[in-house]
Amino acid sequence: MDLQLRGKKAFISGSSQGIGYAIAKALAKEGVDVAINGRDAVKLSAAVESLREKVPGASVAGLVADFADPDQVAQLCAELADVDMLINNVGLFELKSFDLISDEDWWSYFEVNVLSGVRLARHVIPTLLERGWGRVVFVSSESGVNIPAEMIHYGTSKAAMLAVGNGLAKLTRGTGVTVNSVIGGPTYSDGVAQTVGELAHQSAASVADMKKAIIATNQTSLLERFIEPSEIANMVAFLASPVASATNGSAVRVDGGVLTHMF
């Protein structure tokens, strides 16, 4: 299917690795001019070069910004050229006991996981509405629907992200602009891979065995494996395209069957 994206421009937050990088790659393959983001200039530069190598002829730019710092976000917005698509992907992730989650942790998670998308959308959406076409996609998580006991701060921030996306979609009524969210399931991103590696080391187990053990504890997974970042990216690319014109205000599940309710 031709996603009709050639020549359009996209910005993907938190995209020097993991799901964000996979999204940038998927869009670049469709002929999109992509601007990726990371907080480490060296890693970001390497990601830009990697994308150019993997997608010959791709137009790739890098914008350094740490979304935990509002001043850096303001500077990024000032530097960000007009885009057709905004992909809000940046986010923090960790396992932490509820009694150890400090007020500072809570603020940090909302600063990065929620306000990042708020600030970027506030900058981008007025222009999209003026043009009459554009796409905004929030990359959320099944943890925002079924809050995990070991990541309550993370799950709550992802629930808030879904709420922001739903509310923003109502501002697009009667236009060619859409705002949607993707509810990803257990995905083997770089951050998850690091956590799995640490757990495997602590348990003196192999990473492969630890991955199987973790998925085995999730009795509702129909895939019975981790989702690959590229599988999330494929759905984001579709939602960001003109062919998804009738999908707006939705939270689309790419969760591998983890969530048990029908809607």
BELNOR-V776896 format. One record per pair of residues at least 24 apart in sequence whose ideal C-beta (glycine too) atoms are under 8 Angstrom apart, sorted by the first residue. I is the first residue (numbers start at 0). J is the second residue. If there is no record, write none. Layout:
# BELNOR-V776896
i=I j=J
i=I j=J
This chain:
# BELNOR-V776896
i=0 j=242
i=2 j=29
i=2 j=236
i=2 j=237
i=2 j=240
i=2 j=241
i=2 j=242
i=3 j=240
i=3 j=241
i=3 j=242
i=4 j=29
i=4 j=30
i=4 j=31
i=4 j=236
i=4 j=239
i=4 j=240
i=4 j=241
i=5 j=29
i=5 j=30
i=5 j=31
i=6 j=30
i=6 j=31
i=6 j=32
i=7 j=31
i=7 j=32
i=7 j=83
i=7 j=84
i=8 j=32
i=8 j=33
i=8 j=34
i=8 j=80
i=8 j=81
i=8 j=82
i=8 j=83
i=8 j=84
i=9 j=33
i=9 j=34
i=9 j=82
i=9 j=83
i=9 j=84
i=9 j=85
i=9 j=86
i=9 j=239
i=10 j=34
i=10 j=36
i=10 j=62
i=10 j=79
i=10 j=82
i=10 j=84
i=10 j=85
i=10 j=86
i=10 j=119
i=10 j=123
i=11 j=35
i=11 j=36
i=11 j=86
i=11 j=88
i=12 j=36
i=12 j=66
i=12 j=86
i=12 j=87
i=12 j=88
i=12 j=89
i=12 j=115
i=12 j=116
i=12 j=119
i=13 j=37
i=13 j=66
i=13 j=88
i=13 j=89
i=13 j=90
i=13 j=115
i=14 j=46
i=14 j=86
i=14 j=88
i=14 j=89
i=15 j=39
i=15 j=42
i=15 j=43
i=15 j=45
i=15 j=46
i=15 j=61
i=16 j=42
i=16 j=46
i=16 j=188
i=16 j=189
i=17 j=188
i=17 j=189
i=17 j=190
i=17 j=228
i=18 j=88
i=18 j=138
i=18 j=183
i=18 j=186
i=18 j=188
i=18 j=228
i=18 j=231
i=18 j=232
i=19 j=86
i=19 j=88
i=19 j=89
i=19 j=138
i=20 j=46
i=20 j=49
i=20 j=50
i=20 j=228
i=21 j=227
i=21 j=228
i=21 j=229
i=21 j=231
i=21 j=232
i=22 j=86
i=22 j=88
i=22 j=138
i=22 j=231
i=22 j=232
i=22 j=235
i=22 j=236
i=23 j=50
i=23 j=59
i=24 j=50
i=24 j=53
i=24 j=54
i=24 j=229
i=24 j=232
i=25 j=229
i=25 j=232
i=25 j=233
i=25 j=235
i=25 j=236
i=26 j=84
i=26 j=236
i=26 j=239
i=27 j=54
i=27 j=57
i=27 j=58
i=27 j=59
i=28 j=54
i=28 j=57
i=29 j=236
i=29 j=240
i=31 j=84
i=32 j=58
i=32 j=59
i=32 j=60
i=33 j=57
i=33 j=58
i=33 j=59
i=33 j=60
i=34 j=59
i=34 j=60
i=34 j=61
i=34 j=62
i=34 j=79
i=34 j=80
i=34 j=82
i=35 j=59
i=35 j=60
i=35 j=61
i=35 j=62
i=36 j=61
i=36 j=62
i=36 j=63
i=36 j=64
i=36 j=75
i=36 j=89
i=37 j=61
i=37 j=63
i=38 j=63
i=38 j=64
i=38 j=65
i=38 j=66
i=38 j=67
i=39 j=63
i=66 j=110
i=66 j=111
i=66 j=114
i=66 j=115
i=67 j=107
i=67 j=110
i=67 j=111
i=69 j=110
i=69 j=114
i=69 j=118
i=72 j=115
i=72 j=118
i=72 j=119
i=73 j=118
i=76 j=118
i=76 j=119
i=76 j=122
i=79 j=122
i=79 j=123
i=81 j=126
i=82 j=123
i=82 j=133
i=83 j=127
i=83 j=132
i=83 j=133
i=83 j=134
i=84 j=133
i=84 j=134
i=84 j=135
i=84 j=136
i=84 j=239
i=85 j=119
i=85 j=120
i=85 j=123
i=85 j=124
i=85 j=133
i=85 j=134
i=85 j=135
i=85 j=136
i=86 j=135
i=86 j=136
i=86 j=138
i=86 j=235
i=86 j=239
i=87 j=115
i=87 j=116
i=87 j=119
i=87 j=120
i=87 j=135
i=87 j=136
i=87 j=137
i=87 j=138
i=87 j=160
i=88 j=138
i=89 j=115
i=90 j=115
i=90 j=138
i=90 j=156
i=90 j=157
i=91 j=153
i=91 j=156
i=92 j=150
i=92 j=153
i=92 j=190
i=92 j=191
i=92 j=194
i=93 j=150
i=93 j=153
i=93 j=194
i=94 j=149
i=94 j=150
i=94 j=194
i=95 j=149
i=95 j=150
i=95 j=152
i=96 j=149
i=97 j=148
i=97 j=151
i=100 j=151
i=100 j=152
i=104 j=152
i=105 j=152
i=108 j=152
i=108 j=153
i=108 j=155
i=108 j=156
i=109 j=156
i=109 j=159
i=112 j=153
i=112 j=156
i=112 j=157
i=112 j=159
i=112 j=160
i=113 j=156
i=113 j=159
i=113 j=160
i=113 j=163
i=116 j=160
i=116 j=163
i=116 j=164
i=117 j=163
i=120 j=163
i=120 j=167
i=120 j=178
i=124 j=167
i=124 j=170
i=124 j=171
i=124 j=176
i=124 j=178
i=127 j=176
i=128 j=170
i=128 j=171
i=128 j=174
i=128 j=176
i=131 j=174
i=131 j=175
i=131 j=176
i=132 j=174
i=132 j=175
i=132 j=176
i=132 j=241
i=133 j=175
i=133 j=176
i=133 j=177
i=134 j=176
i=134 j=177
i=134 j=178
i=134 j=179
i=134 j=238
i=134 j=239
i=134 j=240
i=134 j=243
i=135 j=164
i=135 j=167
i=135 j=176
i=135 j=177
i=135 j=178
i=135 j=179
i=136 j=178
i=136 j=179
i=136 j=180
i=136 j=181
i=136 j=235
i=136 j=238
i=136 j=239
i=137 j=161
i=137 j=163
i=137 j=164
i=137 j=178
i=137 j=179
i=137 j=180
i=137 j=181
i=138 j=180
i=138 j=181
i=138 j=183
i=138 j=231
i=138 j=235
i=139 j=164
i=139 j=180
i=139 j=181
i=139 j=182
i=139 j=183
i=139 j=250
i=140 j=182
i=140 j=183
i=140 j=184
i=141 j=182
i=141 j=183
i=141 j=184
i=141 j=185
i=141 j=252
i=141 j=254
i=141 j=257
i=141 j=258
i=143 j=182
i=144 j=182
i=144 j=258
i=145 j=257
i=145 j=258
i=161 j=250
i=164 j=248
i=164 j=250
i=165 j=248
i=165 j=250
i=168 j=247
i=168 j=248
i=168 j=249
i=169 j=248
i=171 j=247
i=175 j=244
i=177 j=238
i=177 j=243
i=177 j=244
i=177 j=246
i=177 j=247
i=177 j=248
i=178 j=247
i=178 j=248
i=179 j=238
i=179 j=243
i=179 j=246
i=179 j=247
i=179 j=248
i=179 j=249
i=179 j=250
i=179 j=251
i=180 j=249
i=180 j=250
i=180 j=251
i=181 j=231
i=181 j=234
i=181 j=235
i=181 j=238
i=181 j=250
i=181 j=251
i=181 j=253
i=182 j=250
i=182 j=251
i=182 j=252
i=182 j=253
i=182 j=254
i=182 j=258
i=183 j=226
i=183 j=231
i=183 j=253
i=183 j=254
i=184 j=220
i=184 j=222
i=184 j=226
i=184 j=252
i=184 j=253
i=184 j=254
i=184 j=255
i=184 j=256
i=184 j=257
i=184 j=258
i=185 j=213
i=185 j=214
i=185 j=217
i=185 j=220
i=185 j=225
i=185 j=226
i=185 j=255
i=185 j=257
i=186 j=225
i=186 j=226
i=186 j=227
i=186 j=228
i=186 j=230
i=186 j=231
i=187 j=225
i=187 j=226
i=187 j=227
i=187 j=228
i=188 j=228
i=191 j=225
i=217 j=257
i=219 j=256
i=219 j=257
i=219 j=258
i=219 j=259
i=220 j=255
i=220 j=256
i=220 j=257
i=221 j=255
i=221 j=256
i=221 j=257
i=222 j=255
i=222 j=256
i=224 j=255
i=226 j=253
i=226 j=254
i=226 j=255
